[in-house]
Amino acid sequence: MSMKQMMNDVAVIGGGAAGMFAAVQCAKSGLRVLLVEKNDRLGKKLAITGKGRCNVTNACSAEEVLKNVPRNPRFLYSSVYGFPPERVMAFFEENGCPLKIERGNRVFPVSDRSADVIAVLERCLRRYKVERRQAAVTGFFMQEGHIAGVKTDRGVISCRRVILCTGGASYPLTGSTGDGYALARSVGHTVIPPTGSLVPLESDSDCALMQGLSLRNTELRLLDSKGKTVYRDFGELLFTHFGISGPMALSASAHFKAGERYTVLLDLKPALDEAKLDSRLLRDLSQYANRSMENALADLFPHSMIPVILRRCEIDPAMQANCLTKQQRRDLLVQTKRFPIPISGTRPVEEAIITRGGVQVKEVDPKTMESKLVSGLYFAGELLDCDAYTGGFNLQIAWSTAYAAAAAVQENACNSGEETV
């Protein structure tokens, strides 16, 4: 067999969601594919997404996906419309992983096991005869500005094209240690410095006193230092020893800008306007007139939140409810509708669900995911400077960009007149 026949049509670097899917799609078209992953198993980060349940995508339109991408959504237009959520869902269901749709159109395996999502991808890798190799890529071989191979810690790999899917910098224990950034820089690409996105928020306020408290049906507004609302959400929030977490806090973090100070404002009773809330307060205070304020508010607020609200309003928890003044009642109402949490910062990027930053999208063709600087080099997944809110949108970006890259590689190979296996 000649060296030409032995050469891989494409080397996919990174065995996460985007890498496995790109390898499957390339091999499905008959290309000779080598999947290179430094971990001893594939899909390490995929295994822990959605708390181990794997939020595969969001059952919405391509347009709705893009509305949930605060960073560079226009770059993703072609790839997301080319491979929208309905096609992602069809792929997994047709390959033996039944799916279900939950609140917020989040899509999960019926089994609630991320292992079943990984199993589908691994079965397809075997079915389409993708060769796998455990190795860490250290650089590229170039010939006249075109990819000719990759250098690894276990030798050289000859290939005509590379799809780089090495992930971001979050969850480094899964292998996302930023290797891809160095590889992209080595061939001239600009890399936007990675920071955490979808990351818990730190606060020096009284959040720790409510550690473990989970709120539902709460409205959140994120205010900048000028008091402008930069993000609004409705849903769940979790108080922690360092500040706040949960879906709303994570999505709010995607709007943070370096050097800006933020405040989270909670409406604890969004279903009640101020007049109805005041009537509710009066009713409870009347019903529990002879009880302490700490007990009189038990029907309105979670137990661990009552001391915090009373302290903020400078109300003695032991004071009888029938002694509350009109001004104190007004203070309670204001705290309920506008409960402020000053944010001191975000948790480290290592704790982020995904990474903001990465390969600058201006240097990548949005239709093909091919580098505009290096012929034969493609990008997919979190390595690109695109990130979205929680709800399955970030995995959707991985599937869509991987599909776009694989389709372009296949078309390129056909146009070059290369023989497929």
RAHUMO-V946519 format. One line per field, one symbol per residue. ss: DSSP state (@ for helix, = for strand, . for the rest). phi: phi as a letter, one per 30 degrees, with the letter a starting at -180 (. if undefined). burial: I if it has 9 or more other C-alpha atoms within 8 Angstrom, else O. Layout:
BEGIN
ss->???
phi->???
burial->???
END
This chain:
BEGIN
ss->..@@@@.======...@@@@@@@@@@@@....=====......@@@@@@@@@....==...@@@@@@...=..@@@@@@@@@..@@@@@@@@@@....====@@@====....@@@@@@@@@@@@@@...====..=======..=======..==========.......@@@....@@@@@@@@....=======...==...@@@@@...==========.....===========...===.@@@@@@@........======......@@@@@@@@@@@@@@....=@@@@......@@@@@@@@@@.......=@@@..@@@@@@@@@@@@.=====.==..@@@..======.@@@=.....==...=.===.@@@=..=.....@@@@@@@@@@@@@@@@@@@@@@@......
phi->.ddddddddacccjcceddddddddddedjddccccbdddbdiddedcdhhicideabdbdeededdccdchddddedddddbdedddddedddcjbdcbcceiidcbdedibdeddddeddddddechddcbdacdclccbbhibdblbcbdbjccdadbbccbdicbdhdddjdciedddddddcjddcdedbdbhbdccbcdceddcejdccbhcccbccddciddcabablcbbdbdclbbjedddddddcdceiccbbccccdbddcdddddddddddddddceccdeeddcddcbdedddeddddddhcdedddedcddddddddddddddbcdbdcclcddedcddbccjkddddcbdddcidedcbdjcbbaiddddbbbddkjdddeddddddddddddddddddddiddcd
burial->OOOOOOIIIIIIIIIIIIIIIIIIIIIOOIIIIIIIIIOOOIIIIIIIIOOIIIIIIIIIIIOOIIOIIIOIIOOIIIIIIOIIIIOIIOOIIOOOIIIOIOOOIIIIIIOIIIOIIIOIIIOIIOOIOIOOOIIIIIIIIIOOOIIIIIIIOOOOOIIIIIIIIIIIIIIIOOIIIIOIIOIIIOOOIIIIOIIIIIIIIIIIOOIIOIIOIOOOIIIIIIIIIOOOIIIIOIIIIIIIOIIIIIIIIIIIIIIOOOOOOIIIIIIIIIOOOOOOIIOOIOOIIIOIIOIIIIOIIIOOOOOIIIIIIIIOIOIOIOIIIOOIOOOIIOIIIIIIIIIIIIIIOIIOIIIIIIIIIIIIIOIIIIOIIIIOOIIIIIIIIIIIIIIIIIIIIIIIIIIIIIIIIIIIIIOOIOOOOOOOO
END
